[in-house]
Amino acid sequence: MTEQTITADGQLLKSKTSKPKWLRVKLPTGDNYKKVRRLVDNYKLHTICESGNCPNMGECWGAGTATFMILGNVCTRSCGFCAVATGRPDPVDWDEPERVARSIKLMNIKHAVITSVDRDDLPDGGSIIWSETIRAVRRISPGTTMETLIPDFKGERKNIDRIIEAAPEIISHNMETVKRLTRKVRIQAQYDRSLEVLRYIKMQGQRRTKSGIMLGLGETIEEVLETMRDLRDAEVDIVTLGQYLQPTSGHLPVARFVHPDEFEYLKNEGLKMGFRYVESGPLVRSSYHAEKHLV
């Protein structure tokens, strides 16, 4: 089975569905990786690097960075693409903000990325812990800038406002896929609601907003471009584009592996649309090279 794909200069080529050579990654090694490993274990931290089976964990941890996942490691939603466990989460750990902030200080992280599971079981959607975590990092590691990759909070503005008021440098919320596939890929999410969350954040004065899209789930090039245009209409500044990789046999299958030239084509199109930064490539994930997105 083959799929057509488009090159950076607009020409068509074929891409096999078997895993290609450009998706190979190095195994985690090195002293910095071991240091981050110890800190994550000692402080009982959750990282999306591990929970999400991120292919860049070795590179990022080796560079002394990690994406922290707050509010536990069990999600109340059951997205078809995500490796994070679904179920009934543990009670909120009110000591978590201080613990995350101290770890960021110990790691000497200049730019921290923080994300979370969805906590639809909580009246505030977890937004209070979110706010406390951002403020704790500001207090304990004042030189650290932050990107916050937030859930949609069901679109409830009072919960979103808590994040905006805590004033991280970047607020990110991922679309994940195109409109046609949203119900299949993100069962409890809504395409238009996610767009509205991003639009509202920008309207409230947030300087930088960001979103991400996975490729290889069965979308077309035109649908990806349409989603990118929708994001620009919502005044999103930064977009990431990466290859979907099936975490387990129980998750959605990969429809195709997208050639690096297609990612380059989409990057160039995104820059033409007016995005301030486009991170586009097979191994790109939401927090990949996140420190560059402050520009």
C-alpha positions as a printed NumPy array, in Angstrom:
array([[  0.   ,   0.   ,   0.   ],
       [  1.295,   3.482,  -0.889],
       [  0.149,   7.045,  -0.451],
       [  0.94 ,  10.123,  -2.513],
       [  2.75 ,  12.966,  -0.826],
       [  3.952,  16.372,  -1.946],
       [  7.54 ,  17.654,  -1.983],
       [  8.788,  21.08 ,  -0.95 ],
       [  8.692,  22.248,  -4.591],
       [  5.137,  20.989,  -5.122],
       [  5.949,  17.727,  -6.913],
       [  4.276,  14.438,  -6.012],
       [  6.083,  11.336,  -4.822],
       [  5.14 ,   8.032,  -3.175],
       [  5.62 ,   7.174,   0.503],
       [  5.436,   3.626,   1.89 ],
       [  3.478,   2.872,   5.056],
       [  6.372,   0.803,   6.477],
       [  8.406,   2.816,   9.002],
       [ 11.005,   4.819,   7.054],
       [ 14.631,   5.553,   7.914],
       [ 13.99 ,   9.216,   8.78 ],
       [ 12.053,   8.152,  11.903],
       [ 15.031,   6.481,  13.566],
       [ 16.134,   7.998,  16.883],
       [ 19.108,   7.5  ,  19.166],
       [ 18.757,   5.639,  22.452],
       [ 18.925,   7.846,  25.586],
       [ 22.508,   8.12 ,  26.897],
       [ 24.924,  10.522,  28.57 ],
       [ 25.47 ,  12.216,  31.923],
       [ 22.811,  14.907,  31.433],
       [ 20.218,  12.27 ,  30.581],
       [ 21.108,  10.364,  33.76 ],
       [ 20.89 ,  13.569,  35.825],
       [ 17.39 ,  14.376,  34.548],
       [ 16.392,  10.723,  35.057],
       [ 17.455,  10.927,  38.726],
       [ 15.627,  14.199,  39.353],
       [ 12.423,  12.932,  37.738],
       [ 12.565,   9.772,  39.853],
       [ 13.606,  11.444,  43.122],
       [ 10.934,  14.138,  42.961],
       [  8.256,  11.707,  41.765],
       [  7.568,  13.852,  38.71 ],
       [  5.485,  12.979,  35.676],
       [  6.766,  13.917,  32.234],
       [  4.956,  13.733,  28.925],
       [  8.325,  12.595,  27.569],
       [  7.746,   9.211,  29.231],
       [  3.946,   9.047,  29.381],
       [  3.625,  10.058,  25.736],
       [  6.447,   7.822,  24.477],
       [  8.143,  10.848,  22.9  ],
       [ 10.831,   9.893,  20.352],
       [ 12.917,  12.933,  21.333],
       [ 13.302,  12.045,  25.014],
       [ 16.952,  11.082,  24.618],
       [ 17.83 ,  14.319,  22.816],
       [ 15.913,  16.612,  25.169],
       [ 16.904,  14.937,  28.425],
       [ 20.471,  14.774,  27.176],
       [ 20.295,  18.558,  26.783],
       [ 18.973,  18.888,  30.339],
       [ 15.37 ,  19.721,  29.476],
       [ 12.047,  17.971,  30.045],
       [  8.342,  18.65 ,  29.613],
       [  6.605,  18.364,  32.963],
       [  3.122,  16.883,  33.167],
       [  1.108,  18.052,  36.16 ],
       [ -2.141,  16.817,  37.73 ],
       [ -1.064,  13.182,  37.66 ],
       [ -0.496,  10.727,  34.841],
       [ -4.049,   9.41 ,  34.366],
       [ -6.333,  11.312,  31.98 ],
       [-10.134,  11.499,  32.063],
       [-10.272,  11.502,  28.259],
       [ -9.608,   8.638,  25.869],
       [ -8.064,  10.136,  22.747],
       [ -7.291,   7.585,  20.069],
       [ -3.717,   8.789,  19.527],
       [ -2.425,   9.32 ,  23.054],
       [ -0.256,   6.947,  25.097],
       [ -1.212,   8.537,  28.45 ],
       [ -3.338,   6.203,  30.573],
       [ -7.103,   6.798,  30.719],
       [ -9.125,   6.213,  33.867],
       [ -9.942,   7.64 ,  37.267],
       [ -7.153,  10.008,  38.344],
       [ -5.731,  10.241,  41.849],
       [ -6.767,  13.157,  44.083],
       [ -5.045,  16.489,  43.416],
       [ -1.565,  16.735,  44.936],
       [ -1.382,  20.265,  46.298],
       [  2.365,  19.964,  46.907],
       [  3.   ,  19.375,  43.205],
       [  3.509,  23.046,  42.181],
       [  6.37 ,  23.504,  44.666],
       [  7.918,  20.17 ,  43.723],
       [  7.878,  20.962,  40.004],
       [  9.277,  24.45 ,  40.601],
       [ 12.131,  23.141,  42.775],
       [ 13.004,  20.572,  40.118],
       [ 13.121,  23.238,  37.407],
       [ 15.465,  25.249,  39.64 ],
       [ 17.714,  22.219,  40.294],
       [ 17.87 ,  21.414,  36.579],
       [ 18.816,  25.029,  35.863],
       [ 16.21 ,  25.123,  33.112],
       [ 16.047,  28.392,  31.197],
       [ 12.781,  27.598,  29.417],
       [ 10.312,  25.125,  30.914],
       [  7.398,  23.441,  29.181],
       [  4.502,  22.369,  31.387],
       [  1.5  ,  20.336,  30.279],
       [ -1.173,  18.247,  31.994],
       [ -3.664,  15.472,  31.602],
       [ -7.316,  16.462,  31.187],
       [ -9.077,  16.59 ,  34.555],
       [-12.754,  16.757,  33.623],
       [-13.448,  15.217,  37.049],
       [-12.53 ,  18.498,  38.782],
       [-14.884,  21.512,  38.945],
       [-11.994,  23.816,  37.978],
       [-10.579,  21.405,  35.389],
       [ -7.275,  21.555,  37.243],
       [ -6.811,  25.261,  36.503],
       [ -6.005,  26.155,  40.128],
       [ -3.063,  23.745,  40.216],
       [ -2.029,  25.107,  36.842],
       [ -2.007,  28.66 ,  38.186],
       [ -0.175,  27.67 ,  41.371],
       [  2.489,  25.82 ,  39.375],
       [  3.208,  28.791,  37.111],
       [  3.415,  31.125,  40.127],
       [  5.676,  28.701,  42.017],
       [  8.115,  28.575,  39.099],
       [  8.091,  32.379,  38.928],
       [  8.906,  32.55 ,  42.65 ],
       [ 11.516,  29.794,  42.924],
       [ 13.162,  30.107,  39.493],
       [ 12.489,  33.693,  38.388],
       [ 14.911,  33.49 ,  35.464],
       [ 12.966,  30.641,  33.83 ],
       [ 10.56 ,  31.374,  30.99 ],
       [  7.568,  29.1  ,  30.481],
       [  5.366,  27.521,  27.856],
       [  2.1  ,  26.07 ,  29.138],
       [  0.452,  23.424,  26.948],
       [ -3.067,  23.447,  28.358],
       [ -6.232,  21.355,  27.861],
       [ -9.388,  23.039,  26.555],
       [-11.003,  23.223,  30.039],
       [-14.267,  22.494,  28.166],
       [-14.072,  26.084,  26.959],
       [-14.92 ,  27.489,  30.411],
       [-13.398,  30.944,  30.433],
       [-13.038,  31.336,  34.194],
       [-10.649,  28.383,  34.164],
       [ -8.76 ,  29.631,  31.113],
       [ -8.484,  33.054,  32.77 ],
       [ -6.471,  31.562,  35.628],
       [ -3.75 ,  30.578,  33.167],
       [ -3.8  ,  33.936,  31.399],
       [ -3.568,  35.812,  34.72 ],
       [ -0.518,  33.763,  35.779],
       [  1.151,  35.121,  32.612],
       [  3.373,  32.404,  31.12 ],
       [  5.365,  33.553,  28.103],
       [  3.573,  31.124,  25.757],
       [  0.143,  29.513,  26.083],
       [ -0.338,  26.517,  23.826],
       [ -3.322,  24.313,  23.055],
       [ -3.095,  21.6  ,  20.405],
       [ -5.641,  21.074,  17.647],
       [ -3.973,  17.664,  17.09 ],
       [ -5.751,  16.968,  13.786],
       [ -7.986,  18.368,  11.063],
       [-11.68 ,  19.076,  11.513],
       [-12.947,  15.957,   9.705],
       [-10.933,  13.619,  11.943],
       [-11.388,  15.396,  15.276],
       [-14.232,  13.225,  16.571],
       [-12.277,  10.072,  15.711],
       [ -8.913,  11.259,  17.07 ],
       [-10.058,  13.379,  20.05 ],
       [-13.3  ,  11.755,  21.132],
       [-14.283,  14.226,  23.859],
       [-12.904,  17.333,  22.137],
       [-14.377,  19.737,  19.591],
       [-12.482,  21.378,  16.735],
       [-14.333,  24.696,  16.949],
       [-14.081,  24.782,  20.747],
       [-10.311,  24.399,  20.585],
       [-10.098,  27.211,  18.055],
       [-12.248,  29.399,  20.266],
       [-10.   ,  28.71 ,  23.278],
       [ -6.97 ,  29.873,  21.284],
       [ -8.84 ,  32.896,  19.932],
       [-10.028,  33.879,  23.409],
       [ -6.524,  33.61 ,  24.901],
       [ -5.197,  35.981,  22.242],
       [ -8.123,  38.374,  22.688],
       [ -7.281,  38.627,  26.395],
       [ -3.86 ,  39.996,  25.554],
       [ -1.621,  36.909,  25.619],
       [  1.471,  37.82 ,  23.597],
       [  2.3  ,  34.38 ,  22.17 ],
       [ -0.06 ,  31.499,  21.433],
       [  0.791,  28.151,  19.905],
       [ -0.82 ,  24.972,  18.596],
       [  0.195,  21.623,  17.109],
       [ -1.043,  19.212,  14.433],
       [ -0.176,  15.547,  13.854],
       [  0.12 ,  14.193,  10.323],
       [ -0.385,  10.65 ,   9.113],
       [ -3.868,   9.97 ,  10.508],
       [ -5.642,  10.056,   7.154],
       [ -5.851,  13.804,   6.568],
       [ -5.222,  15.441,   3.193],
       [ -2.737,  18.224,   2.469],
       [ -5.569,  20.664,   1.835],
       [ -7.171,  19.785,   5.198],
       [ -3.868,  20.488,   6.966],
       [ -3.563,  23.828,   5.175],
       [ -7.179,  24.63 ,   6.098],
       [ -6.433,  23.92 ,   9.77 ],
       [ -3.353,  26.122,   9.586],
       [ -5.438,  28.917,   8.07 ],
       [ -8.008,  28.501,  10.852],
       [ -5.205,  28.868,  13.399],
       [ -3.96 ,  32.038,  11.759],
       [ -7.506,  33.41 ,  11.743],
       [ -7.431,  32.832,  15.518],
       [ -4.149,  34.835,  15.563],
       [ -2.046,  31.866,  16.703],
       [  1.653,  32.767,  16.458],
       [  3.417,  29.386,  16.444],
       [  2.498,  26.012,  14.971],
       [  4.176,  22.607,  15.216],
       [  3.697,  19.815,  12.674],
       [  4.885,  16.261,  13.309],
       [  4.366,  12.632,  12.339],
       [  1.817,  10.596,  14.294],
       [  3.305,   7.355,  15.647],
       [  0.999,   4.618,  16.943],
       [  1.826,   4.074,  20.662],
       [  0.244,   0.597,  20.951],
       [ -1.853,  -1.774,  18.853],
       [ -4.915,  -0.444,  20.683],
       [ -4.445,   3.074,  19.341],
       [ -5.298,   4.519,  15.935],
       [ -3.137,   3.083,  13.146],
       [ -0.753,   5.194,  11.082],
       [ -2.378,   5.896,   7.717],
       [  0.931,   6.912,   6.157],
       [  4.418,   8.128,   6.957],
       [  4.841,  11.666,   5.717],
       [  8.031,  12.482,   3.806],
       [ 10.318,  15.214,   5.222],
       [  9.854,  17.196,   1.994],
       [  6.135,  17.463,   2.729],
       [  6.895,  18.852,   6.179],
       [  9.22 ,  21.386,   4.545],
       [  6.475,  22.362,   2.102],
       [  4.018,  22.902,   4.961],
       [  6.588,  24.936,   6.885],
       [  7.045,  27.267,   3.924],
       [  3.282,  27.584,   3.468],
       [  2.861,  28.359,   7.171],
       [  5.434,  31.116,   7.052],
       [  3.626,  32.604,   4.04 ],
       [  0.408,  32.586,   6.101],
       [  2.105,  34.732,   8.726],
       [  3.024,  32.366,  11.552],
       [  5.947,  33.75 ,  13.515],
       [  7.484,  30.291,  13.834],
       [  6.736,  26.928,  12.206],
       [  8.376,  23.786,  13.619],
       [  7.762,  21.084,  11.033],
       [  9.327,  17.641,  10.674],
       [  8.692,  13.916,  11.188],
       [  9.992,  13.836,  14.79 ],
       [  8.604,  17.215,  15.848],
       [  6.443,  17.214,  18.974],
       [  4.735,  20.128,  20.73 ],
       [  7.689,  20.984,  22.95 ],
       [ 10.475,  20.201,  20.48 ],
       [ 12.934,  23.147,  20.345],
       [ 10.387,  25.064,  22.426],
       [ 12.987,  27.573,  23.615],
       [ 13.255,  28.868,  20.021],
       [  9.557,  29.708,  19.97 ],
       [ 10.068,  32.697,  22.252],
       [ 11.538,  34.672,  19.335]])
